[in-house]
Amino acid sequence: MILSNPKSKPPARIERWNLRIQDFDFNVVYTSGANNESDFLSRHPLSRDVDHTQEDAAENYVNFLTTHAIPKAMTLQEIKDETKKDKTLQGLAKIIREQLWDSKPKWHELNTDNDDIRKYINVRDELTINDEADIVLRGSRIVIPRSLHHRAISIAHEGHQGLVRTKQLIREKIWFPGIDKAVRDMIGSCIACQANSHPNPPTPLKMNDLPPEPWHTIHLDFCGPFPTGEYVLVAIDAYSRFPEVEVIHSTSAKATTLKLERIFSTHGLPQIIKSDNGPPFTSTEFKTYMQEKGIEHQRITPLWPQANSEAENFMKSMTKAIRAAITEQKNWKKELYSFLLNYRATPHSTTKFSPAELLFNRKIKMELPNPVHQMQDTVKDQQVRENDVKAKERMKANADRVKNAKESKMFIGDTVLVRQRKHNKFSPRYDPKPYRITKINGTMVTASHPGHSITRNISFYKKIQPQPGKEEWQDSDNMGGDLSDDVADEINEDGENEVQGRRYPQRDRQPTNPKIRSE
């Protein structure tokens, strides 16, 4: 029931009826229209004057609602003045007073847009006029003129509550057509909210195709420093998953190329080398070395190690083996070579063949005996490719399901925020300076800000709506957020983005532990 339900919010017209019949004790009984005789007296009122006390009480109640439903810092007089300037609300007020809802031809005389009036038709039974303040009400809420929409939402959004709570707050006080969309759009363009909200769901995985032959594509990465102050350079073949590991004392380009020379002297030159954006791989010396050898060097998206997953996954197993050796107080280098022998002879979970068998076309000898049967090369290659496709499809499906991955809908020209490293719990999740997308290459996205360009995986970006009436780059340097050196990029000669600073720290020699001294 409307009258006895404390949770109901009836229109002001029903509220007036409720006030008038409060002194009566009655039961409400439903009677169908066929048996409900018309009330003669209500259709033939007496000509004498009637007491308006009850009407005044009802009107005072409406005035009370009007006065106490005003948003903070927005006066009733201000709403009244803006309502008088609003042609739509003035026309709406006349329609309500003269009951012209069904007389649409007369709407043209109201000097207003009929489309704007139609937005109120669905709630016409809830609309009333406060004659004293000349303000339109929907139930107990004030209908705000268009000129105050943005300001009212801004007041309700003070404190940066979320979308749901902001709508709950503003619905208690005011109303206007399209209020939900207006609140959603404003919060979507609020830089402070978007910079501190949760990131978007990750995009579905993009699986790389298997190279056409062994030692065609090589993944490079560093691991360390280890207890002796040394590093490990890992080079792993994308086709066979065969790893080459070199202990190195420095991550400089000169030391790196020297170790690569030894690897290439054994296996030959690859067509492609993939690496991250560490200092040796972004140096001019390394770039010159790649050009001299005729090798295509591809750097992955900055701060996105998943793109170099072959090397990253191998280093997890290798690091575990080294930690186990240190725990058992063994020589970690000797145990590393034992690990490599077993790893190269073990069938890979993706290809179902051992890395050594795919690279050398033979099973390497170890303590365990080898089977006599050898598979033909053509059959082996076909089986490897089928196994690789099935394994990657399975990995992609599982990862996309677990992460609830969704396709991104970002395009060139979109305004975005860039995820940054959190230095403390009050650091915003995203850099509050807006960027504009300038280039999209698969999941590698480049965005620009005046005087700065940055390349990241698409999951690092959050699309936002440009703030209405504001220049996107206005006062961007004073917004309180900045990308750290770990995130900031610079454009190199090839037009690709590089990470500033050193990813790998300079080597700090430590006293050698006699228990793990290398032989």
QUIGI-V647962 format. One line per field, one symbol per residue. phi: phi as a letter, one per 20 degrees, with the letter a starting at -180 (. if undefined). A space follows every 10 residues. Layout:
phi->???
//
This chain:
phi->.ffeefefcf ffffffffff dffddbdece cfffdeffef ffecffeffd feffffffff fffffffede fgmcefffff ffffeeffff fffffffeld fedfgfffee lbeffffffd ffdffeecde ffelceddmd dfeefgfdgf ffffffefnl ffffffffff ffdcbafmff ffffffffde fffffdefff gffgfdeeff gfbflecddd adcpfegene dcedccffee meedccfceb efffffffff gffffednee eccdbedfgf edffffffff ffemdeddef fglcfgfdfg ffffffffff fffffffeld ffffffffff ffffeegffe emcfgfffed maefebfefe fffcefffff ffffffffff ffffffffff ffelfcfede cfofecddfc feebfefffc ffffdcfdbc cmeecdcccg nbcbcbffff dcfcegffmc ffeflffden cbffffdfcc eefeneecef nefefffdfd gffffcffe
//
